[in-house]
Amino acid sequence: LPGGDVSRRSYPAEELRGLSMTIKVSGRPTAAARYTGSSACLSCHTTPEEARSKVMSRSQLLREAHDWTAAHELLAAANQRFPDDVDLLYEQAMMAEKLKRFDDMERLLRRVIELRADFHHAYNALGYSLADRGQRLAEAKQLIVRALGVGDDDTVDQRPGNAHHARVQRSRLRDALALRHDDAAAVVRGHR
């Protein structure tokens, strides 16, 4: 974490397990800084799991800092090394959407669906993206319905409120189907 308040010290994994640590991250690292999870990490770590973990951590930091271009580039490099990793493909698709690269986003999400037909987040993201942009609303509806049907109780997050959220989403979808096409996307996303 370049510029972070504890970046000058290395911590062994055993020391960090179970430890809560607040780390301040600089918003302006130097160009020469090496990042945890940078594309350089793809070749310097000994195991693929270690490299992938570093990339996912770094992409999350970049996403939280709204540096979607850097996150997208990092994930694209990672997808070169791990071409069929649905989590990396999905994350790159989400960054492509933030960058308004909708063709790339759709291609990546369709690849995720091709690799893992039960990955309901991909159906959901693609369906809502199409609906938000008012494009191919019939297909958007099919994708959203599929997303709601694919996620079973074991794959859906069981935190309180998620069952209610799913019911609200289904209700919004039903309402959207009753409206004109130009209003459907707004209802599906809860803007009406």
N, C-alpha and C positions, 0 to 999 in steps of 0.2 A: 504494500500500500504506500506508494511514494508520497512523501510529504505528511504521512500520518504521524500521530504523536508517539507511536511506539514502533516506527518502521526501522529503527536502528538496531533492534534486538530480535534475535531469532528465538522462537519458542518451540521446544520439542512437543510433539503431539500429546504425550502423556501428561505434560504440565497443563495443557489447555483443556483436556477432557473435563467436562462438567464445570468449567470456569466461565463466569460471565465477565465479559470485558467490553468496555466502551472504547472505541477507536475513532478518533477524529481523522477524517480523510480530507486532504487538501483538494480543493477544486481546481488548482492550477499546478499540476506536476510539470516538471521540466520535460522537454522533448526527449532527453536522454534517459529518462526514468524507465525502469523495467517493472512491469506490472505483474502481479500475481494473476495468472490466467491469461496472460497475453498470448499472442500466437506463437511466441518463442517457447512458451510452456508446452506446446504440442510436441516438441521434439526433445526437450530437456528432461522430462520426467521419465522414470524407468518403467512405469506401468501405464497402460491406456486409461485405467480407472483413475489414476492420480492426475493425469493430464486433463481428462474430461472433467473431473471435479474442480480443478483450478479454473478451467474455462467457464464452467457454470457459475462459479462464485464471482468471477470477474464480470461476466455478462450481467449478473444481477446488480452489481455495484454500478455498472455503466447505465443500466436501465433506470435505476433509482436516481442517478444523476442526470437523467434525460439526455444522455449522450447516445442516442439511438444509432447514429451512424457508426460509431466505434463498436457498439455492441453487435450490430449487424455484420461488420467486417470481421470481428473476432469469431462470431458464430459461423460465418461462411468459411473461414479458414479451418475451423474445427470440423465442419461438415466435409471438408476435403479429406481429412484424416479418418473420420468416422462417418462414412457416407450414408449409412442406414440407421443412424441413431435417431429414433423418433423424437426424443426430448430435445436434442440439439436442432433438428429440423423445425420442430414446433416453435422453439424460442426464436430462431431466425425468422420464421414467418411472422411472428408477432412484431419483431423489429421492422420487417419490411412494411407491415401495415402502418406503423408509426411514421415511417418515411414516405408513406403514400405510394409505395411500390406494390400496387395491388395485384399486378400480374405475377410478380415474384411470390407474393404471399400466397396466392391461390395455388401456384405450382407446388410450393413447398407443402402446403396443407394437404393437397391431393396426394403427394408422395407419402406423407404420414399415414393417410387413410389406406393407401395401397399396401404399405408395410404392415399396418396394424389396424384392421377394420374395427376394433373395439375401442379405439382412442377417441372417446366422445368429445374431448376438448377441441379436436380438429374440426369435427362436424359443426360444433357450436360456433367456433370462431369464424369459419368460412360462411356459415349461414347468416350470422349477425352482420358480418362485414358486407355481404351482398345486400342484406335488407337495409342497413344503414345508408348504403349508397343508392338504394332504390333500383337495384339491378337484379334481373332474373329472380323475381320475388317468388315464383312457384318453386324454383330450385332452392331458394333460401329457406322456404317453409319446410321442404323435404329434409334439408340438412339439419334444421333445428329440431324437427320431430325425431329424426334419427338420433341426434345427440341426447335427447331426453329419454329415448328408448334404450340406447346402448349402455349407459351408465347404470349398473345395478347397485344394490346396496353395499357390495364390497368395494366398488370402485368410486363411489360418491363420498365426498368428505362428509363425515357424520357430525360435524359441529352443530350446536343448536342453531336453528334458524335456516339451515340449508334445505330441509324438507319444505318449509314455508316458501323459501325462495323458488324452489322448483315448481310449486303450485302456482305461484304468482306468474312465473314465466309461461306456464301452460295457459293460464288465463289470458295473459297478454297476447299470446299467439292466437288463441281462439278469437279474441277481439279484433286482431289484425285481419284475420280472414274475412270478417264481416264488413270491412271497410274497403274503400277504393284503394287501388294500388299505391297511389302517391302518399296516402296516410299510413299505410301498413308498417313501414319501417319505423316510424315514430312510435307507434303503439308497441311493437315488439320490443323496442329498447326502453319503453316506459316513459316516453316523453309526452304522452297524451293522457 
